[in-house]
Amino acid sequence: MPAVVRRLVPGPTLKRWAKGVRRCKIDAGRRPVPAVFFPRRPWPSVLGGIRGQRTMRRRAQLRGPIFGRVARGAGLGAGGMWAYGIALLLTLVATGFTAVCHELGLGDVEFAWFFVSIALASCYGTAPGVFAGVLAGFLTNFVFIPPLYDLQIEMDDVLRTLVYVTVSLVIGKLVRARQRAEAEAKDREGLLSYVAHELRTPLGAISSWAELIRRGTIPAERLPHAAEVILRNGKLLGRITQDLVDLSRMALGTLSLRREPLDPAQVVSDCVAGVRETALQKGVVIEEAVRPVGEMLADRERLSQVVGNVLNNAIRFTPAGGEVHVQLRGDGRRAVLTVTDTGGGIPPQLLPRVFEPGMRHAGSEGFGLGLTIARDIVEHHGGTISAHSDGEGLGASFTIVLPVSAAARG
C-alpha cells in the first residue's frame, strides 16, 4: 500500500489561513515527508532542517503564540545547529590548515570562520540560534584552538631541533667520510710512491750487474760478488712483494694464522741470530737479554716476521758503532719484547704515525711496510705494539706485548 502522508498546506485565502482552518490533503504514491526536525537520513542536511523549521513555523502560525515559542526553539535544533555543525567543521579544517601555515601569516583564517559560524547560526532569526552560534564560536575559536596553537608551536620547536640535529649529524658524517676518503687517497698515493721507489733500487742493481755480466766486462774474480748482489736484491724484491701481499690480505681481512704452542724465547733468539750478520756488516752491536716466558699459542712464521721486521728496522736506523738491545720478559700472563736502538730517533710529530705504510720524514729513507704489517699481525694475535722516542738523535724503542694463552700455560 503506498505511503499516505498528511501535510498541512496554507489555505487559498488569507482569511481562512489566519483563522487556522486546517485543510487536509492526501498525497498518495509519494515518499513520506521526513519528521519535523529528525530526518530519517543518517546524516541530516541543512535543507532538511530548514524544511522542518518552516513546517514548525507554519504550525506555530496555526496553533498560536505559545506553540510558536516552542516551535522556534525546536527550529534551532532543526536548522541552526546543523548549519553551525558545518561551520564548526569548516572551522576545524581551517584551524588545521592555519596550524601548519601560521608562520606564513595565515593564522587569522579561523576568526573569519568564527564570524561565518555566527552568521549561519543566526540566519534563522531566533535568539537561541544567535546565542548558541556566538557561544559555540567563542568556545571553539578562543578556548579550544589556542592550546592547539601552543602545541603546534612546541611541536614546531621540537621538529626544528630534530631536523637541525639530523642534518648536523648527516653533514658531519659526510664531512668525516670525505676526510677519510681524502686521507686514504693520499696514503694510497704515498704508498704507491714508496713501492715504486723501493722497487726501483733493487731492480736497478739487478739490471746493472746483469748487463755487465752479459757484456763480459766483469773480471772472473768479480763474478761471485755480482751474483751475490743480484741474489740479495732478488730477495729484497721478494720481501717487498710479500709485504704488499700481506698488506692486501690484512686490508681485506683474509689474513690467516696457524696457531701452535711455541716458545717465544726461542723465536726471538732465532730472529736475532738471523740478523746478527747484517748488523756486524754495518758495525752495529746486538745485545740480547732473552728470558724464558713459557709457551704460547701463536703463528710461528708470522711471529718471526714481526720480530724480524722490528729488528731490521732498528738496525736500519742505527749508525755504525751503535747498539741494538733486545729484551724479552714475562709475568706468567703476557710476554713483553722490547727492542731499543741508539739510532737517529723519531720526531715527536711523526711518532703517532710510525705504523702507517711508507711513513717517512725529511732526511730519512722511510719506515717501509714492515712496521705496518707487524702491527696488524700483533693485533691479530690479541697483542699490542707501541713506539717511543725522546726525540731526534736519542734513539727509539719498540715494545710488543702478547698474551700467553691459558691453554699453553696449563
C-alpha positions, 0 to 999 in steps of 0.5 A, spaced: 500 500 500 503 506 498 505 511 503 499 516 505 502 522 508 498 528 511 501 535 510 498 541 512 498 546 506 496 554 507 489 555 505 487 559 498 485 565 502 488 569 507 482 569 511 481 562 512 489 561 513 489 566 519 483 563 522 487 556 522 482 552 518 486 546 517 485 543 510 487 536 509 490 533 503 492 526 501 498 525 497 498 518 495 504 514 491 509 519 494 515 518 499 513 520 506 515 527 508 521 526 513 519 528 521 519 535 523 526 536 525 529 528 525 530 526 518 530 519 517 537 520 513 543 518 517 546 524 516 541 530 516 542 536 511 541 543 512 535 543 507 532 538 511 532 542 517 530 548 514 524 544 511 522 542 518 523 549 521 518 552 516 513 546 517 514 548 525 513 555 523 507 554 519 504 550 525 506 555 530 502 560 525 496 555 526 496 553 533 498 560 536 503 564 540 505 559 545 506 553 540 510 558 536 515 559 542 516 552 542 516 551 535 522 556 534 526 553 539 525 546 536 527 550 529 534 551 532 535 544 533 532 543 526 536 548 522 541 552 526 545 547 529 546 543 523 548 549 519 553 551 525 555 543 525 558 545 518 561 551 520 564 548 526 567 543 521 569 548 516 572 551 522 576 545 524 579 544 517 581 551 517 584 551 524 588 545 521 590 548 515 592 555 519 596 550 524 601 548 519 601 555 515 601 560 521 608 562 520 606 564 513 601 569 516 595 565 515 593 564 522 587 569 522 583 564 517 579 561 523 576 568 526 573 569 519 570 562 520 568 564 527 564 570 524 561 565 518 559 560 524 555 566 527 552 568 521 549 561 519 547 560 526 543 566 526 540 566 519 534 563 522 532 569 526 531 566 533 535 568 539 537 561 541 540 560 534 544 567 535 546 565 542 548 558 541 552 560 534 556 566 538 557 561 544 559 555 540 564 560 536 567 563 542 568 556 545 571 553 539 575 559 536 578 562 543 578 556 548 579 550 544 584 552 538 589 556 542 592 550 546 592 547 539 596 553 537 601 552 543 602 545 541 603 546 534 608 551 536 612 546 541 611 541 536 614 546 531 620 547 536 621 540 537 621 538 529 626 544 528 631 541 533 630 534 530 631 536 523 637 541 525 640 535 529 639 530 523 642 534 518 648 536 523 649 529 524 648 527 516 653 533 514 658 531 519 658 524 517 659 526 510 664 531 512 668 525 516 667 520 510 670 525 505 676 526 510 677 519 510 676 518 503 681 524 502 686 521 507 686 514 504 687 517 497 693 520 499 696 514 503 694 510 497 698 515 493 704 515 498 704 508 498 704 507 491 710 512 491 714 508 496 713 501 492 715 504 486 721 507 489 723 501 493 722 497 487 726 501 483 733 500 487 733 493 487 731 492 480 736 497 478 742 493 481 739 487 478 739 490 471 746 493 472 750 487 474 746 483 469 748 487 463 755 487 465 755 480 466 752 479 459 757 484 456 763 480 459 766 486 462 766 483 469 773 480 471 772 472 473 774 474 480 768 479 480 763 474 478 761 471 485 760 478 488 755 480 482 751 474 483 751 475 490 748 482 489 743 480 484 741 474 489 740 479 495 736 484 491 732 478 488 730 477 495 729 484 497 724 484 491 721 478 494 720 481 501 717 487 498 712 483 494 710 479 500 709 485 504 704 488 499 701 481 499 700 481 506 698 488 506 692 486 501 690 480 505 690 484 512 686 490 508 681 485 506 681 481 512 683 474 509 689 474 513 690 467 516 694 464 522 696 457 524 696 457 531 701 452 535 704 452 542 711 455 541 716 458 545 717 465 544 724 465 547 726 461 542 723 465 536 726 471 538 733 468 539 732 465 532 730 472 529 736 475 532 741 470 530 738 471 523 740 478 523 746 478 527 750 478 520 747 484 517 748 488 523 756 486 524 756 488 516 754 495 518 758 495 525 752 495 529 752 491 536 746 486 538 745 485 545 740 480 547 737 479 554 732 473 552 728 470 558 724 464 558 716 466 558 713 459 557 709 457 551 704 460 547 699 459 542 701 463 536 703 463 528 710 461 528 712 464 521 708 470 522 711 471 529 718 471 526 716 476 521 714 481 526 720 480 530 724 480 524 721 486 521 722 490 528 729 488 528 731 490 521 728 496 522 732 498 528 738 496 525 736 500 519 736 506 523 742 505 527 749 508 525 755 504 525 758 503 532 751 503 535 747 498 539 741 494 538 738 491 545 733 486 545 729 484 551 724 479 552 720 478 559 714 475 562 709 475 568 706 468 567 700 472 563 703 476 557 710 476 554 713 483 553 719 484 547 722 490 547 727 492 542 731 499 543 736 502 538 741 508 539 739 510 532 737 517 529 730 517 533 723 519 531 720 526 531 715 527 536 710 529 530 711 523 526 711 518 532 703 517 532 704 515 525 710 510 525 705 504 523 702 507 517 705 504 510 711 508 507 711 513 513 717 517 512 720 524 514 725 529 511 732 526 511 730 519 512 729 513 507 722 511 510 719 506 515 717 501 509 711 496 510 714 492 515 712 496 521 705 496 518 704 489 517 707 487 524 702 491 527 696 488 524 699 481 525 700 483 533 693 485 533 691 479 530 694 475 535 690 479 541 697 483 542 699 490 542 705 494 539 707 501 541 713 506 539 717 511 543 722 516 542 725 522 546 726 525 540 731 526 534 738 523 535 736 519 542 734 513 539 727 509 539 724 503 542 719 498 540 715 494 545 710 488 543 706 485 548 702 478 547 698 474 551 700 467 553 694 463 552 691 459 558 691 453 554 699 453 553 700 455 560 696 449 563 
